[in-house]
Amino acid sequence: AEKLRAQSERKQEETAFQNEIAEMVDYAEKLARNYDLRVKKAIRKGKLLEECAFPVVIT
């Protein structure tokens, strides 16, 4: 019984970890997508953005 409980607890921790990683990936993709859109708009207007989202995406 103790072994099953430990196994169940490990599985819950693993699932929580996978969910956390998925949320981080989604957030990074959103940052990159928004940055790309802002860059395209700025280029159309003949301007350049000074800030870059990729250092945040990478970390």
Secondary structure, DSSP 8 states (H G I E B T S, - for coil): -HHHHHHHHHHHHHHHHHHHHHHHHHHHHHHHHHHHHHHHHHHHTT---S--SHHHHH-
